[in-house]
Amino acid sequence: MSDVQETAAAVAEDLSKSDVVVQTRPAVHRQVKRRIDVEHVSLDAVRDGFAEAGWTYDRHLYYDPEAVATRAAALAETYREDDARLLLSHVEVCDRLADDEERQRVAGWESGDFVDLVVETFAERGWETETHDGARFYQFPLYRVFEENHPDGRGGRSTAALFGDYVATSMETLADE
């Protein structure tokens, strides 16, 4: 094992201990270079070191799949339960998964295995993913909120009727404004 690979594994472990679940390749390479004081590092050696620590590399992102899934699952629940949010942008989710300062523009934030993992984790918690004008959004269907809170309806009315009333009233209010 090379010095670069050993150092990369140590960086990955330190990131995990610091609750960092995803990091860009440029940021990782800077950290490795600082620790062993070299000008250039081998991408393969860094990738192997991170893999040894259980991290994955895809599209200029290093991430811990298990930790990302755990963090994304917690975010999906927090947004719904604590923040009462039903619509989120992918950018907003990534900002909560990663350190703001290290969110450099790399392809892995928009597509690839990391994004697939986040989408899958949100989907497992009932969120749907939509793309509008090239931007990805997570949305929790409002009718599911009605089903959760009024599974048999209220006052002899079905969940669908309650949802219909909500939409109609919302549209009337919007039209009046």
C-alpha positions in Angstrom: 0.0 0.0 0.0 1.4 3.4 -1.0 1.7 6.4 1.3 -1.0 8.2 -0.8 -3.4 5.2 -0.3 -2.7 5.0 3.5 -3.2 8.8 3.8 -6.4 8.7 1.8 -7.8 5.9 4.1 -6.9 8.1 7.1 -8.6 11.1 5.5 -11.7 9.0 4.9 -11.8 7.8 8.5 -11.3 11.3 9.8 -14.2 12.6 7.6 -16.4 9.8 9.0 -15.5 10.7 12.6 -16.4 14.3 11.8 -19.8 13.3 10.5 -18.9 14.2 6.9 -20.7 11.8 4.5 -19.8 13.2 1.1 -16.8 15.2 -0.2 -15.7 16.5 -3.6 -12.6 15.0 -5.2 -10.8 18.4 -5.2 -11.3 18.8 -1.5 -10.2 15.3 -0.8 -7.1 15.6 -2.9 -6.2 18.9 -1.1 -6.4 17.2 2.2 -4.3 14.2 1.1 -1.7 16.6 -0.4 -1.5 18.6 2.8 -0.9 15.6 4.9 1.9 14.1 2.9 3.2 17.3 1.3 3.2 16.2 -2.3 2.3 18.2 -5.4 0.3 15.4 -7.2 -1.6 12.4 -6.0 -2.8 9.4 -7.9 -6.6 9.3 -8.3 -6.4 5.5 -8.2 -4.4 5.5 -4.9 -6.9 7.9 -3.3 -9.9 6.0 -4.6 -8.4 2.7 -3.2 -7.7 4.3 0.1 -11.3 5.6 0.4 -12.6 2.2 -0.8 -10.6 0.6 2.0 -12.5 2.8 4.5 -15.9 1.9 2.9 -16.4 5.0 0.7 -17.4 5.1 -2.9 -16.2 7.3 -5.7 -18.4 8.5 -8.6 -18.3 11.6 -10.8 -15.9 13.6 -8.7 -17.6 12.7 -5.3 -16.4 10.5 -2.5 -19.2 9.4 -0.3 -20.0 6.8 2.4 -23.1 5.0 1.0 -24.3 3.8 4.3 -23.9 7.2 6.0 -25.5 9.0 3.1 -28.5 6.7 3.2 -28.8 7.2 6.9 -28.5 10.9 6.7 -30.9 11.2 3.7 -33.5 9.1 5.5 -33.3 11.3 8.6 -33.6 14.4 6.4 -36.7 12.9 4.6 -38.3 12.4 8.0 -37.2 15.7 9.5 -38.5 17.8 6.5 -41.9 16.1 6.8 -42.4 15.9 10.5 -40.5 18.8 12.0 -40.6 21.3 9.1 -43.9 20.2 7.6 -42.3 20.4 4.2 -43.8 18.6 1.2 -41.5 20.0 -1.6 -37.7 20.2 -1.6 -35.1 21.0 -4.2 -32.3 18.5 -4.8 -29.8 21.4 -4.2 -31.4 22.0 -0.8 -31.0 18.4 0.2 -27.4 18.3 -1.0 -26.7 21.4 1.0 -27.9 19.6 4.1 -25.9 16.4 3.3 -22.7 18.2 2.6 -20.7 21.0 4.0 -21.7 24.2 2.3 -18.1 25.4 1.7 -17.2 22.1 0.0 -20.1 22.1 -2.5 -18.0 22.8 -5.5 -19.6 22.4 -8.9 -18.9 18.7 -9.8 -21.0 16.3 -11.9 -21.8 14.0 -8.9 -24.2 16.4 -7.3 -26.5 16.3 -10.3 -26.3 12.7 -11.6 -24.7 9.4 -10.9 -24.7 6.9 -8.1 -24.7 9.4 -5.2 -27.9 11.1 -6.6 -29.5 7.6 -7.3 -28.8 6.7 -3.6 -30.5 9.9 -2.3 -33.5 9.5 -4.7 -33.9 5.9 -3.6 -33.7 6.8 0.1 -36.3 9.5 -0.3 -38.5 7.2 -2.3 -38.4 4.6 0.4 -40.0 7.2 2.7 -42.8 8.1 0.3 -41.2 11.0 -1.5 -41.5 11.2 -5.3 -38.9 12.8 -7.6 -39.7 15.2 -10.4 -37.5 17.1 -12.7 -38.6 20.5 -14.0 -36.4 22.7 -16.2 -33.4 20.5 -15.5 -33.8 20.8 -11.7 -34.7 17.8 -9.5 -37.3 18.2 -6.8 -38.5 15.8 -4.1 -42.2 16.0 -3.3 -44.4 14.3 -0.8 -47.8 13.9 -2.2 -50.5 15.9 -0.4 -53.1 13.1 -0.8 -50.8 10.8 1.3 -50.8 13.4 4.1 -54.6 13.2 4.0 -54.5 9.4 4.0 -52.1 9.4 7.0 -54.2 11.9 9.0 -57.7 10.9 7.9 -57.4 7.3 6.7 -61.2 6.8 6.9 -62.1 10.3 6.1 -64.0 12.5 8.5 -67.7 12.9 9.2 -68.6 10.2 6.7 -66.5 11.7 3.9 -63.7 9.8 2.2 -60.1 10.8 2.1 -60.5 11.6 -1.6 -63.5 13.9 -0.8 -61.5 15.7 1.9 -58.6 16.1 -0.4 -60.9 17.4 -3.2 -62.4 20.0 -0.8 -58.9 21.1 0.3 -57.8 21.6 -3.4 -61.0 23.4 -4.3 -60.9 25.7 -1.3 -57.2 26.4 -1.9 -57.9 27.4 -5.6 -60.8 29.6 -4.5 -58.6 31.4 -2.0 -55.9 31.8 -4.6 -58.4 33.2 -7.2 -59.7 35.7 -4.6 -56.3 37.1 -3.9 
